[in-house]
Amino acid sequence: MNATLLRPYRKNLTTHGLIYLAGEEQPITIKNISITGVLAQLNSKVGKSDIKDIFNTLLASTIIDLYLPDMRLAGEVEVIRVDLQDNHILLALEFKNVAYDVNDLLYKRKAYRKNLPGTGHILFNGQYLEFNAINVSVDGLMIRLAETVYVESGVITVFEFKQLSLEGEIKVVWVDHLTDGGTLMGLQYVHMEKSAIKGIPEFAWPKTA
């Protein structure tokens, strides 16, 4: 059987977006898309040494973040192939954890939220409680605690999240008590520099005049 029959149909198109690679947000142009992924071209011209740098970056993890505002799509993709064509790097990206219709959410939240499970600790009522992170952005994070925690919105406390080497003051923005006894919280950083939050893209919704 012809191998092309086994590959999902790819539609040629030109749209622009961002990926988070090597600690930076980098502009891309999408060359084609299928139900499983996209072919993206880095906008800046590069050489063979840049491909080596990208391969070195991908040795740690092939999962990167993608944001396509025109297609209302954002989330995690896996780099499955890297090529060099006409001094441009081409990346074959496979969808892994992608959300659609994200423009309204990004507009309300101001910044992209990355799913990043991991444990941390937060101080309430003189006691450090363990939490599980659900998602993280350059502005704050959403956490889940196993117990029911009663705390008012606006309370400022301290926390630590070792996975991103974050610690300091944080403000409770909202609280939701779950039927199983757990608690969800939306938290906002206080007195923290965004530049200190490495590994999380902002992907801010572009401002209009």
Stockholm file with secondary structure:
# STOCKHOLM 1.0

chainA/1-209         MNATLLRPYRKNLTTHGLIYLAGEEQPITIKNISITGVLAQLNSKVGKSDIKDIFNTLLASTIIDLYLPDMRLAGEVEVIRVDLQDNHILLALEFKNVAYDVNDLLYKRKAYRKNLPGTGHILFNGQYLEFNAINVSVDGLMIRLAETVYVESGVITVFEFKQLSLEGEIKVVWVDHLTDGGTLMGLQYVHMEKSAIKGIPEFAWPKTA
#=GR chainA/1-209 SS CCGGGGSCCCEEEEEEEEEEETTEEEEEEEEEECSSEEEEEESSCCCHHHHHHHHHHHHHCSEEEEEEGGGTEEEEEEEEEEEEETTEEEEEEEEEEEEESCHHHHHHHSSCCEEEEEEEEEEETTEEEEEEEEEECSSEEEEEESSCCCCCTTCEEEEEEGGGTEEEEEEEEEEEECTTSCEEEEEEEESCCGGGCTTCCCCCCCCCC
#=GC SS_cons         CCGGGGSCCCEEEEEEEEEEETTEEEEEEEEEECSSEEEEEESSCCCHHHHHHHHHHHHHCSEEEEEEGGGTEEEEEEEEEEEEETTEEEEEEEEEEEEESCHHHHHHHSSCCEEEEEEEEEEETTEEEEEEEEEECSSEEEEEESSCCCCCTTCEEEEEEGGGTEEEEEEEEEEEECTTSCEEEEEEEESCCGGGCTTCCCCCCCCCC
//
